[in-house]
Amino acid sequence: MTRRMICLLVVGCMAFVTAGCSKRSVQSDGRTTSASRAPMEPIPDLSVDNPSDTERLNSGIAMAKNDPATARRQLDEARAEQAATTAAGLRDVFFGYDSWQISEDGRQALSRNAEWLRMHPAVQLKVEGHCDERGSSTYNFVLAEKRAKVILNYLSELGIRRDRIIAVSYGKERPFCKDRSEACYQQNRRGHLVVRQ
């Protein structure tokens, strides 16, 4: 349970701190096109039960309430990971509806990410799988896991050691965009790469 809370904290802080994300438009045939960047909204609520030893901040981030030093350390670690990820310029991979197939644009983004990872051999990476809000939580959790694992496998094929990468599934619980539109859904169908600290 503690590991899950730490993961939720890290991802929530990263989403809260991040200034924006790139929009991608995914066509029914799997092609993607770029659109202008839009500011990302902070995640206001996490849909996880609130354990008795945590409390939610206004941003929705779970913090340990019995140990303020631990909570502060976790928040600092999450901010450091977000800053490192932003500095690295790693690109997300966007997926088609109900798909975990990497598009050509996704392969190109992963090739650039792998090049950066080869130049920084000590860096550890987390690949987060995400889905749009349609479908059940259980179904989306499995789909997001497949998305994260296919990215992990592709990076491995590009020569990045598997022991440097972990895959995490968040299903539909961590949307970048909360509008009910196809453009928003497309932003949420992603594999998000995070530099681990």
Buried (B, 14 or more C-beta within 10 A) or exposed (E): EEEEBBBBBBBBBBBBBBEEBBBBBBEEEBEBEEEEEBEBBBBEEBEBEEBEEBBBEEBBBBBBBEEEEEBEEBBEBBBBBBBBBBEBEBBBBBBBBEBBEBBEBBEEBBEEBBEBBEEEEEBBBBBBBBBBBBBEEEBBBBBBBBBBBBBBBBBBEBEBEEEBBBBBBBBBBBBBBEEEEEBBBBBBBBBBBBBBB
